Each structure stands twice: as structure tokens, then as C-alpha cells.
Amino acid sequence: MTECWFTEDGASRRRAIDTDQNRETEQIRNVVSAPVPGQQGVSFVTVYSPALRRRADITLFVPPGKPNQALPLLILLHGVYGSHWNWAVLGNVPGTATEMFKEGSIGQFAIAMPSDGLWGDGSGYVVHRKLNAESWIMDDVPACVRVVCPELQGERIFLAGQSMGGFGALRIGAKYAPRVAGISAHSAVTSLTDLMPHVQEPMREYQAAGKRDTDILYWMRRNRAQLPPVRFDCGTEDALLESNRALHGALLKERIPHSYEEYPGGHDWVYWQQHVRATLRFVSESAYGNALRP
């Protein structure tokens, strides 16, 4: 794999990286911006994705300064109609994470905020006939970020998201449980039925890998012995509240460990900007326990 990025002075650098992929050997080519003015630790990445068969974008946040340990990676997924910049701009995640790092309430970790593949109104982060938005998240995004940020630890990642991104985090996290360290969702779409009123594409376009493949509960049942910690929350004024309660009830019935919480609020960025703090604490506690690392 060849990677290309820009240093702060604008010069470009390249190097060849060998990767071991369980698929045909393809190059992942990326370009990384200089740090975004006014947002410490934030850069934009444009990468060719073999899974999507085209270029795609990632907003990447790496805590400023040289880390004194390997960094965990959180991949934070956006909702329908959105793109890679949503969590950074509308959710203020880099600012919130920096504040929490500085006050010592969480340990340090990198945060990748990718687009969903920009298919239709929202890819659902599933397998489609002509692209694989699931593999983009689980394979291409981590591979790209590990080249840009060699300080990342191990192979296991954290997945989180809001709305459609919550569906992606819960479903992909359960499906690839051995490769995931923790799952968090806010105001999650819990099934394709929840998603259909908000997209133009028919349901069959989301079921290229079969109906069962898109079922969160199916994957949680199947991989229950390997599931990482799971948490999710929803606002009490959110139209998806009953769906989230139904998923919570189904998980209780199946005796699948998880944490579910409800808070005042609706399906909007006011709610997500406030409650993403729970995801950041969850990642830190899962990665570091109570012994926070500077």
C-alpha cells in the first residue's frame, strides 16, 4: 500500500506499506491535509477505498503532542444525509475530547470520523451490490488511519455513532465482535424499517447480503460470547425512542449484557453534542479502566 500525506509546511511525503488483507491485494492511496486551522489535532484525509471502489473522506482527530503510549482508535459514524465533517463541526467532538483530555476525565485516543460511503441518502453502513460500506468502516478506515497515525494500538477498534451511525455501530460491532473493543450508540436506528422513511432507496438495496445480515439482534445473539461492552441511549422526545426501548427489551430477554439509558431531548445535534461525552468516557474506561493515562 502506498500512502501520501502533506506535512505542516506543505511538502508531500510517500512511503510503501505492506498490508495483509483477506481479499485481493489493492492499493489504498491517501492524501492528508495539514492540521485544520483553529482545530488542534484535526486533519482531513481523502483515501481511495477498495471496498467502495472510489475515493472517500475521513476527518481525523489525534490528540496534540507525542503520546507516551499506543493510542486506542474510536471510529465515530454519522447519520443519514451526513458526511465525515458532521461530528467535528456539528458535534464539536475534537473540542469536547480535548477539554476532557486536559481535565483528566478521559485517557487519550484517536478518533476517526469517516463518511458513510456517500451512497444515496445514507448507505446504512451495509453491503450493497456495487460497494461494501461495512468493509470500508472495518477494513479501509483502520488501515488508512494506522498509516497516518502509527501510534495506534492493536487491531481492535471502538465503534460509535448517532442515528444511522448508531445502527452501523451496533450491527457492525456485533457482526465483527472479536475485532471490536466497545460499541456505543446515540438515538440509534435499530432496523431498516426505522431507516426507510428517511431515504429514497428501496429496502432491497440494503439487503444485498440478505435480510438477516442487517439484523442487529441476529448478530448479537450469534456472537454473544464474544461481544464487547455495549451501551446506547436515546432522548425521551425522539421518534426512535420506542425502537430503542424495543431493542433494549429484546436484549434483556436474551440476557445479552448491555447498558441502556434515556435522557430528555430529541433527535438533534443539541442532544448528540451533549451525550457524546458518554461515548468518550465509555471508550476511555474500556481502554484504560479507572487508571487514566496522561
N, C-alpha and C positions, 0 to 999 in steps of 0.2 A: 504494500500500500504506500502511495506517495502522498505526503502532506505538504501543504504550503500555507504559511501564515505571514502576517506582517508584524514587524516589531514596532515599538513605540516611535522610532524615528522614520518609519515608513518603508524600511528595507524589507525585501522578501527573503525568506529562507525556505529551503526544501531539504527533506531527507527521506530515505526509503525505510519503511517499517514493514517487517514480516508479520503477517497475521495468520491465525489458524481458524478458519471459518468452516462450519459444517455445511457448506454449499459451494457452488462453483467459485473459483478464485476471481474476484473482481477488484478493481481499484476503488478506494474511497479517497476522493480528492477534495480537499477543503481549503478555504481561504478564511482567515481570521482577522478581524479588524483590530486596529489599535484600541486601547481602552476607551469606552464611551465617555465623553466629557461630562463631568458632573455626577457620574455614577461609578464610584470606585469599585474595581473588581469586575466590571461588566464589559463583555465584548460580544460581538455578533459573529456567528460562524455560518458560512454558506458551504454546503457539502454535497457532493454527488452521492446519492443513496442508491445502492444496488437494489434494495427492497422496493423503493418507489420508482426506480428507473428514471430518475431525474434529480435535479438539484432541490435542496430543501434548506430551511434555516433553523438555527438554534440561537437563542440568547443564553449566554453562559455567564454565570457568576462564580468567581473563585475568590475567597477571602483575601484581601490585600496582604502583602508580606509573605515571607517564606515560611511555610508550615513546618512545624517540628515533628510531624508525624504524617502517615499516609491519610489522605482525606476520603471519607465516605462520599458517595455520589447520590444525590436526590434528583430524579427526573420528574419534573412538575408539568402536568398536562393541562391544556386549556380546553375550553368548551366549544360548542357549535358556533359557527361563523367567525371564529377567532383565528389567531396565529401566534407565532413564537413570542411576540413582544407583550402579550396581554398580561402575564403575571408580573413582568418587570415594571410596566408602565401603569396599568390599572390596579394591579395588586400590590405594588411597591415592595415586592419581595426582597430585592437586594438591600433596600434601605432598612427594612424590618430585620432581616438577618444580620446585617452589620450592627445595628443597635443591640440586638440580643447577644451577639458575639462579644461586643465590647463590655456589656454589663455582666457577662459571665453566666447568663442564664442558659446558654446552649454552647456546645462544643462546635468546632469548625467543620464544615463540609462544603463541597462544591454543589451547585445547583444548575442543572441543565434544563432549559425551558424550550423544547422543540415545537415546531409546527406539527399539526396532526397529519401532514402529508398533503394538505390543501386539496383534498378530493371533495367535490360537491360542496354542500353546506357544512359538512363535517364527516370525516372518514370513520368515526366511531372507534378508531384505532384497531380495526379488524382486517382480516384478509379479504381483498377484493379480487375480481377476475384479472385485473391488469396491474395491480400493485398490492404490496403487503405492508399496510400501515403498522401492523403488530411487530413485524420484524424490524421495521425502521426504528421503533422505540427500543426493542430488546437487543438488537444487534448493531445497527449502524450508529445510533446516537452514542452508546457507550464506547464503541470503537473509536469514533471521531474524538470524543472528549478525552479519552485516555491518551491520545496522541498529543492533543493540545495541552493537557494538564497531566504530565507523567506522575504527579504526586498522588493520584488516585489509588485507593487500596483495593485489592482483591477483585473478584468477579461479581460479587453480589451487589445489587443496587437497591435503592428505595424508590418506590413509585407513589405518586400522589397526584391529585387533580380535582377540578371542580366541574360539576355538571357532566357533560360528555366525557371530560377528562377524568372525572371520578369513576365513570363506567370503565374507561380504559385502565385505570389503576387497579380497580377491583378485579376485573376479568383477567387482564394480562398477568397481574400479580399472582392470582390463584392458579392460572394455567402454567406459569413458569415458576412455581413456588420455590423450588430448590435454588433458583438464581436470584431470588428477591429477599431482601433483608427486612422489609417492612412495607405496609400498604396503608395509605391514608386517603380519604375522600371527603369532599365537602359538597353537599347538595347534589348527590350523585344521581345521574340517570342510572336506573338499575336494570333496565331491559331495553331492547329495541322498540318495544311498544311505547316507552316513555320518549324515545328519540323521534319517532315518526312524525308527530305533529310539527316538528321544527325543521324538517328537511324536505327537499323536493324529490329526492331519490326514493324509489320503492324499496320495501324491506328486503326483497330478494337480492338487491345489490349489496347488501351487508351480510349475506349468508352464503358466500362463495365456498366457505369451508364447512357448510352445513349448519342447520338451525342450532344444534346442541353446542356448537363451538362458541356461540355468542352468549351462552347461558352462564352467568356468574355463579349461581348456586351449583350447577353441574361441576364446574372446576373446583369449587371449594369442597364439595363432597369427595370428588375423586382424589384430590391432593391434600385432604385434611391432615394427614400425618406429617406433611412437610410444610404446611402453611406457616409463613412468618407472622409476626404480630399484625393484627388488622384493626383499624379504627375508622369510623366515619361519623359524620354529623350532618344535621340538616336544620334549617330555620323553620320555626313554627308557622310562618306565613308563606312558606314555599309551596308551590303547586306540586312539588315532588315529595312532600312530606309523607303522604300515605304509602308511596312506593318504598321510601326508605324504612318506614316502620314495618312494612311487609317483609323486606329483606332481613331486617333485624329479627323479626319473629321467626322467619324460616331458619335463620342461623341458630337461634335459641333452640328451636325444635330439633335441629340436627346436632345440637351440642357442639357446635363449632365455636371455639373461643374467639371473641372479638369485643370491641368497645364501641358503643353507640351512644351519641349524645344529641340533645336538641337544645337550641338556643333561640331567643327572639330574633326575628329577621326574615328577609325574603331571599329571592333568587337573584342576587345582585352583588356588585363589587364592594359595596359597603360591608356586607356580611363576609365575603371571602377575604377581604383585606384584614378584617379583624380576626378571623378564625384560622387563617393560615399560620398564625403563631402556634396553634395546637399541633399542626403538622411539623413545624420546625422543632418544637420541643420533643415530639414523638421520635423524630429522626435522631436527635441528639441522645435521648435516653436509650433508644435501641442500640445506637452505635457505641456509646460511651458509658451507659449506666449513670449512676449518680456522681461518678468521678469525672467531672467536666475537665476537658483539657484546653489550656490556653491556645 
